[in-house]
């Protein structure tokens, strides 16, 4: 007696082929639906003008807004901070943090001393640069009479949270 064969054959899975590594400069096609819309950016220039330094976030510093918030639809803020001498710990040394996505500081002139939670005390001199991770607690411990910083922050609008001592 001959065996009957079933009409439905069981399909075996195809062997998995290893993916070829992407070429270094290869770009994947991204559909318009999955692309994230970035804020509009405009060409913008800011030339130095002493009259542009204005009272800003802190009473012990003047700020020169570089106009990037408007030029980037709120994506980024940049300003030069010029500290007002002399350093007075009672006015300045207050623990706080900033609710930001990115904060980068570059020392243009002088020196600046601060303490970061978990990172210790650092003194930065002209030419030094650092990134402050979002919400890192820090306290300003001192600055030179000629201290100027360039600060770049994302997003342009953010909250500074003051902490008790």
Helices and strands as residue ranges (DSSP letters): G 50-52, E 54-55, E 61-65, H 68-71, E 77-83, H 89-92, E 96-99, E 102-109, E 111-116, E 120-125, E 129-131, E 138-143, E 148-154, E 159-162
